[in-house]
Amino acid sequence: MLGISYEGATAVITTVGAGLRSFSVDGVPYVETFGPDEKPPMSAGAVLVPWPNRTAGASWVLDGVRQELEVTEPARGNAIHGLLRRRPWEVLEHTGSLVSLVARLSPQPGWPVALRVTVSYALDDRGLTVTHGVKNIGDVPTPFGVGTHPYPRAGHALTDSCTLTLAATTVLPLDVERMVPSGEARSVEGTEFDFRSGRSLNGVRLDTPFGGCEPGPDGLVHHSLVSDSDDAGVEVWADPAFRWVQVFTPDSFPGRGRAVAVEPMTCPPDALNSGVDLIWVAPGETWGARWGIRPLGS
């Protein structure tokens, strides 16, 4: 585990998976956490590369060749959450308020192109900023996607006493048996999936991909979770590259019960097959983008 701090803010990063284990300000938690000897429950804080969410049937095609991934969600027959969340990462830099890690993704069954993947966590006056980088160190162009799996929390407020606001304008229908897309993205206008003006999470059950995340005047995408009682809350912001967000509301997060994951993603579930919003990098080319978490209100 790697700790960083800045004034009253602290965060802890795992070396296995390079995930976010905790983030708090003045002792107030702004993400769900887990113990130092525990595996991340429900993928909490995970970095999802080279694809977020699911690849249907654990297979996809690159340059006419079918790639067969390991089935890591056996009940549904899918490959889930990429290839690096259970791998050790190497520390590139660790200062008081910054930690940067790197992992090399070698060619393997289902993934034929080598990638160098980095992630940096930095604390400052804004809160926590997470910067992702991917470089193609192979010899052919390759597509990929990046996601992350934080469970933001509005301080000590109960999840069901909070309002969720999303910048998303579309929702992607899913085959509920396999949890992979079953059609094209649809407008959230006039549906139960319209969170643009905020909706209470009380009684809401979601494991849902949202798209069309529109940047605000500052050029960033903003999602938020705010307590209905005291306006304290937390914001998950992202560069426009993260135009998708998965929202998951489990009832049984360890030690918490009801929780909510707000997961910035560059592409939707099963993008390796659909091609929707995949990022392509040529040999030697590098891509990067940021997202972050900051406290709101009192």
N, C-alpha and C positions, 0 to 999 in steps of 0.2 A: 504494500500500500504506500502511496506517495501523497503526503499532505502539502497543501499550499495555503497561504493566508495573505490577507491584505486588510489592514486596519481591523475591523470587526468581522470580516468575512473569512470563512474557511471552506476548503473543499478537499475531498480525498478521492484519489484516482487509483484504480487497480492496475497492477502490472500485467495480470492475465486478462486479456481482452481490452485493456486500455479504457475501461468503463468508468463512469461517474458513480462513486459509492455514496457520497454525501456532499451537500452544499448548504451552508447555513450562514446567517448574518446575525451577529450579536446573540448567538445561541438559538435563534429561531430557524427551524428547518424549512427549506424551500424545495427539497426533493425527498421522496421516500428513500429510506436507507436500509442497510442490512449489515449484519455483523462482519468483522474482519475475517473470520474463519468460515463464513458462509458463502455458498455460491449465489450469484445474483438471482433473486427470486423473480420469476416471470420476466426474465431478460432485463431487469432493472438496470438502467444506465448503460446498456450495451452499445457498442459501435458496430454498425451493420454494413459490412463491405465484403464482397463487391456487389451485393444486392441487398436491399431491405425487404422485410416481410417474406413472402413465399414465392418459390418457383414451382409451378404446377408440375406434378409428376416427376419432380427432381431431374428434369431434362430440358435442354434448349439446344438451339442450332447456331453455330458460328461458321461462316464461310462454307455452308452446305454440309458441315459435319455435325452429327448429333453428339452433344456433350451430356454424359450421364453423371449427375451429382450424387453424393451420398444422400439417402433418404433420412433426413434428420427430424421429420415429423411423421413417424410411422403410421399413426392413426389415420392420417389424411393422404399419405403417400407423397408428401412434398419435401423439398429442401427449404429450410427456413433460416432467415437472419444472417446469411452470408457465411464466411469461412474463417473469420478471425476472432470471434468473441470468446473462444476458449483457448486461444493461443497466447503464449507469453510474448510480450512486446519489449523491445529494448528502449531504455531511457536515453534520449538524445540530450536533454537539458532539464535541470531541476534547480530552480532558484526559489526565493521566498514566495513569490506569487505566480510562478509559471512552471508548468511541467510539459515537456514534449516527448512523445514516444513514436517509435517506428516499428513496422513489421514488414517483412518481405513475404509476399504471397507467391510461392513457387508454382510452376505448372504441375497439375495433378489431375486425376480423373475428374472430369466435369468442368475443369477450369484450365485451359491450355496456355494462358498468357501470364507471364511474370509481371507483378505489380509491386511497387514500393509505396506503402501506405503510411501516412503520418497523421497524428492528431495532437493538438496542443490545447491545454486548458490554462486560461489566464484570468486572474482576479484583478479588478480595478474599481474605480468609482461607479462604473456602470453595472457591475455584478460579475457574472461568470461568462467568458467568451470562449467558445470551442471552435477551433479552426482545423478543417480536414484538408488533407492533400493526397492526391493519387498520381503516381507517375508510371507510365508504361515503360518497363525495362525489358520488355520482350521484343519480338521482331515482326509482329503483325498488329494492325489496329485492333482494338477491343472495345466493346461496350461495357459499362458498369453502372451501378447506382450506389448511392450512399444514404444511410439512414442512421438514426440514433433513437434510443429508447428510454428517455427520462420519464419519471413519474413526478411531475411538479405538484407541490402542495402549497396552499395558501397559509403558511405558517402552521399554527396549531388548530386551525378550523377543520371541522369534519368535511369530508368530500361532499356529502349530500347537502351541506349548508352553503355551497359555493355556486357561483354562476360561471359557466364556461363560455368564452367568446372565441370564435375562430374566424380567420380571414378567408376561409374556403368558400368558393362559389359553386362547387360541384361535389357530388358524392358518387362513388363507384359501387354499383351493385355487385353482390357476392353470391356465389354458390355456398349456402350456409353449411353444407356437408363437408366441402373441401376448403372453404375459406379462400377461394381464388375468384377473380373477376368472372362475372356471368354476362356482362354486357358493357356498353359504352357508359362513360361518365355522364351524369344527368345534373341539371341545375337543381340547387337546393331550394330555389324560390318556391314558397308555398308548401314546403314539406316539413316533416319533423326533424330533418337534418339541417335546417337553417339555423346556424349558431352565430350569424354575422352580428346580430344585435345582442347576443348573450341569452343563454337559457340556463335555468336551474338544473343541476345534475341530480336532484332528488328524484329517484325512481327511474332515471335514464340508464339504459343498458346499451353500450356501444362496443363493437370491435370492428371499426368502420374506417375505410380509406376515403379521405376527402381530398379534392383537387382544386385547381384554379385559385390557389392562394395568392391573393393580390397584395402587392406592397403598399404601404402607407406613404404619406408625403415625404418621409425620410428615406424612402427606397427600400425599406425592410418590411418583411412579413411579420405580423404581430398576432399572437394568440395569448389569451390570458385566462386565469382562474382567480376569481375574487370572492372573498367571504361575503355572504349576504348580511352579516351582522355588523362588521366594523370596517368594511372596505379595504382591509388588508388583503394582499394578494400577491400573485407571481405572474410574470410574463415570460413566455417562450418566444423569442424573436429569431428571425433567420434571414439570410440573404435570399434574393429571389430564386436562386437555384433550387431552393427547397420549396418547390411549388405544391408539394403534397404533404399531408399530415395524416397519420393513423391515430385514431383515438380509441383507447381501450379502457373499460371501466370494470375491473375485476372486483368481486365481492370479498375476496379472501387473500388480500396481500398480507404477508406475515407481519403480525404485530400492529396492523393498521385496519384490516378489514376492507372497507370500500376505499378504492384508490382510483386514480385516473392517469393513464399514460397519454402524453401528447408528443407524438413522435415525428419530428421533421424528416421528410424523405425527398430525395431528388426525383423519384419516379414511383409509380404505383406498384402494388403487388403484381407479380408475374411479368414484370417489364422485360425480362430476358426473352420471353416468348412474344409478348405483344409489341415490343419495341417502343412503347410510349415513354417519352421523355428520358430514354437512355442517354447517357453521356458516352461519347466516343473519344478515345485518345489514341493518337498515332504513336509509333515507337519513339521514345525520347520525350514525348509530350507530357506536360504536367497540368493537373486541374486542381483548383482549390475553392473552398467556400466556408462560410462561418454561420454559426447560430449561437444562441446564448440564453441565459436565464437571469432575470433581475427581479428583485422585490418590488412590490407596488404598495402604495398607501402607507398606513400607520403600522 
